[in-house]
Amino acid sequence: MTKLLKRLLGDVLLETELSDVFSSFDIIGDIAVIKIPDSLLMKKKLIGDTLLSNVSNLKTVFLQKTAVDGEYRLRGLELIAGEDKYVTIYKEYGCQFFVNVATSYFSPRLSTERLRISNLVSENETVINMFGGIGTFSIIIAKKTPALVYNIDSNLDAYVLSKINSKLNKLQDRIVSLHGNARDILTSGLFENKADRILMPLPEKAFEFIGISVNCVKPSGGYLHFFSHIKSDTKSKAVIDSENHVHSLFSNYDYQIKHTQIVRAVGPRVYQTVTDIYIKNS
Ligand SMILES: C[S@@+](CC[C@H](N)C(=O)[O-])C[C@H]1O[C@@H](n2cnc3c(N)ncnc32)[C@H](O)[C@@H]1O
């Protein structure tokens, strides 16, 4: 994507400016979201128009004005070219998703991780996605395997989209969307000892929900997919640091680390990692 961006902007930016262009941009359906460094903000319209006229099927270009932030993990957006619209349809692994880039979290950069986890799920599993957003992980899982997936999110907009997306993919019988704080929903008594697998894709805060998730795992054992943000000098060290982090958090439990990997870099020497943990709830 970086190369594409630089090639497209090669005609409108100076060589020195080109090296300043942020490393990547996201294309979500027919909407692009791009970061532009302060030094180039006066050329944002030119950059937006260039993208719009060179990337096929693109209708809208937003400048990402703030980092992803807050409970709902949202980012500030400013329209710099094209139609003023936030909703698009994104396609991944044979599934379709209505995405609202302003009101709910979505990242195309997690697609490989969505596929990886979906490949681990067996028939008839009960899966809880504690921070399910618009239903991306849950829908990819349920599309591949007849499992029952609970998709929880505290953001009403994300919850509504998860319901719409489950129907859009004809998976409403396999996915139960729930709106609310995962803490309240999972301590209600309804989910204790029920899950074969729990996804915890909220790297900033997943560690606050460990006790709650373990209580929901079946007494015979189950898997947690535990996401973290890890600051490390190298990728290989990030994997080791991530496992050490998990060991320190889970020391009171009967658990085994099955696998850890980097999901993506999220900043200079900061990595999002995922650890697959087999755990006994006893
Ligand atoms: C990083 S996003 C991941 C969303 C989704 N899994 C995906 O990959 O597209 C985290 C999601 O957790 C939701 N969230 C944050 N705190 C929550 C909580 N305490 N209970 C339920 N959902 C929460 C946010 O609204 C957001 O949609």
The ligand as an SDF file (V2000), in Angstrom:
LIG
                    3D

 27 29  0  0  0  0  0  0  0  0999 V2000
  -10.6650   -3.0600   19.1440 C   0  0  0  0  0  0  0  0  0  0  0  0
  -12.4140   -3.1300   18.8960 S   0  0  0  0  0  0  0  0  0  0  0  0
  -12.5580   -4.7610   18.2080 C   0  0  0  0  0  0  0  0  0  0  0  0
  -13.8690   -4.9510   17.4950 C   0  0  0  0  0  0  0  0  0  0  0  0
  -13.9640   -6.2450   16.6530 C   0  0  0  0  0  0  0  0  0  0  0  0
  -13.5750   -7.4130   17.4160 N   0  0  0  0  0  0  0  0  0  0  0  0
  -13.1650   -6.1280   15.3930 C   0  0  0  0  0  0  0  0  0  0  0  0
  -12.0530   -6.6570   15.3340 O   0  0  0  0  0  0  0  0  0  0  0  0
  -13.6460   -5.4760   14.4420 O   0  0  0  0  0  0  0  0  0  0  0  0
  -12.9990   -3.3420   20.5380 C   0  0  0  0  0  0  0  0  0  0  0  0
  -14.5080   -3.2770   20.6740 C   0  0  0  0  0  0  0  0  0  0  0  0
  -14.8070   -3.4990   22.0560 O   0  0  0  0  0  0  0  0  0  0  0  0
  -15.8970   -2.6730   22.4210 C   0  0  0  0  0  0  0  0  0  0  0  0
  -15.7950   -2.5290   23.8890 N   0  0  0  0  0  0  0  0  0  0  0  0
  -14.9380   -1.7770   24.6220 C   0  0  0  0  0  0  0  0  0  0  0  0
  -15.1190   -1.9830   25.9280 N   0  0  0  0  0  0  0  0  0  0  0  0
  -16.1170   -2.9010   26.0410 C   0  0  0  0  0  0  0  0  0  0  0  0
  -16.7540   -3.5490   27.1380 C   0  0  0  0  0  0  0  0  0  0  0  0
  -16.3880   -3.2890   28.4000 N   0  0  0  0  0  0  0  0  0  0  0  0
  -17.7210   -4.4490   26.8980 N   0  0  0  0  0  0  0  0  0  0  0  0
  -18.1030   -4.7350   25.6200 C   0  0  0  0  0  0  0  0  0  0  0  0
  -17.5410   -4.1410   24.5420 N   0  0  0  0  0  0  0  0  0  0  0  0
  -16.5520   -3.2480   24.7360 C   0  0  0  0  0  0  0  0  0  0  0  0
  -15.7180   -1.4090   21.6280 C   0  0  0  0  0  0  0  0  0  0  0  0
  -16.9260   -0.7270   21.4360 O   0  0  0  0  0  0  0  0  0  0  0  0
  -15.1340   -1.9530   20.3060 C   0  0  0  0  0  0  0  0  0  0  0  0
  -16.1350   -2.1760   19.3540 O   0  0  0  0  0  0  0  0  0  0  0  0
  1  2  1  0
  2  3  1  0
  2 10  1  0
  3  4  1  0
  4  5  1  0
  5  6  1  0
  5  7  1  0
  7  8  2  0
  7  9  1  0
 10 11  1  0
 11 12  1  0
 11 26  1  0
 12 13  1  0
 13 14  1  0
 13 24  1  0
 14 15  1  0
 14 23  1  0
 15 16  2  0
 16 17  1  0
 17 18  1  0
 17 23  2  0
 18 19  1  0
 18 20  2  0
 20 21  1  0
 21 22  2  0
 22 23  1  0
 24 25  1  0
 24 26  1  0
 26 27  1  0
M  CHG  2   2   1   9  -1
M  END
$$$$
